[in-house]
Amino acid sequence: MRVLLLTNKYPYPGRDGSSIAILNMIRGLLSQDMEVHLFALNASRVYVHPTQFSFDEPGELYIKSMRVNTDFTLWGVLKSLFTRQSYHVSRFYNRKFEDRLIQILKDYRFDVVQLEGVFMGVYLPAIRKYSPKSIVSLRAHNVEYKIWNRWLEHNKGIKHYYVKLQAHRLQKFEESICRQVDCILPISDVDSRDFTLMTKEPKKVYTIHFGLKPGSMRQFSNFKYGKKKIVYLASFDWLPNRQGLDWFLKEVWPLVKALVSDAEFHVAGRGLPPRYLHYRGERLKFYGEINSPMEFLLGGKITVIPLLSGSGVRIKLLEALALGIPVISTGIGAEGVNVVNGEHLLIADNPREFAHAIALLLDDEELRITLSYNARKLIESQYNLDSISLSLVNFYRQVSENRIAY
């Protein structure tokens, strides 16, 4: 089976959640002996030198990319006010990229063209025209409009009205793309319910969880000794992560300092704005983008996910669970992952509960060990990459057989 993946970023070396999800998808398809072609829109804002990469898997991988400017600009924002298109979407369309895509579709016959995220839906007309026999699937990392609707609940002002307009347009586009593709592959059961309600076609919606190979990952062991170090790793060019960090620093961290006199909070991730530097203190440290994210997580005593808006799943949460790092998250931060509060992690949704959960977990070594053990077992049993990839390939074969029969 030959599969073309269209992505709105060059995924290697996996510097954020969606990039890691794409890389694991590629690895999973290769593990099933698929021929995978990646064509990546390499956005200028987060441009990555297109280093070739490979996995020790039996399938074949072919990589192409094109640098495209998808930056938000003042002119683009103003122009979007007088069109019916969502600027979230329209900025990903590029004529030269489409021309290159058309040539790829002419050169190869693809069994599946997989859109990694709804934004690549701007190329759906070209795909249908030049590859009419291909199964076209949407790998939905999130319900995109839902992210912004939730963000609006916590933000007011001039930006609120613009984002509300764009979110409405994004919802219309997302609904249209979901009706046109042959199948939708949400990353969680929660999102699958949303897409089923959106399309009224439950048979075209099939959950494909983010998969990991926990056996190849180090196991957390920092239970007994060391500082009471809280770590938070995220990509801060995504607004919901900034929003969550603001909430934690303003509402939760003062309570934590009062409860745990020697607690430290360490923050790392790409796109961290300079405005956070005024929080810097003896027990508060910011690192920006780091070379070894896993080492950063493993160096903490616990990790937090203070997310107030979003959709899909938090890849960083699944990685932390796979590593066995004790986690405290908001309900939205843990949404879409089959976790149980008090068994795999702790969930808290207001500042006082969150701070007390941190104090409890930093103080209770036995609880940290229990959560760590249960979290890793959960990943091994429900988020194994090989099993998930096999189920995806079988689903594609079923879709293909149904189309032939029809």
CORURGI-V450884 format. One record per helix or strand. SS is the DSSP state (H for helix, E for strand). FROM is the first residue (numbers start at 1). LEN is the number of residues. If there is no record, write none. Layout:
<<SS,FROM,LEN> <SS,FROM,LEN>>
This chain:
<<E,2,6> <H,17,15> <E,35,9> <H,44,3> <E,60,9> <H,74,7> <H,87,4> <H,95,13> <E,112,5> <H,118,13> <E,135,6> <H,144,9> <H,158,23> <E,183,4> <H,189,11> <H,202,3> <E,205,1> <E,212,1> <H,214,3> <E,228,6> <H,239,21> <E,263,6> <H,274,6> <E,281,1> <E,284,3> <H,293,6> <E,302,4> <H,315,9> <E,327,3> <E,341,1> <E,345,3> <H,351,13> <H,365,18> <E,384,1> <H,385,21>>
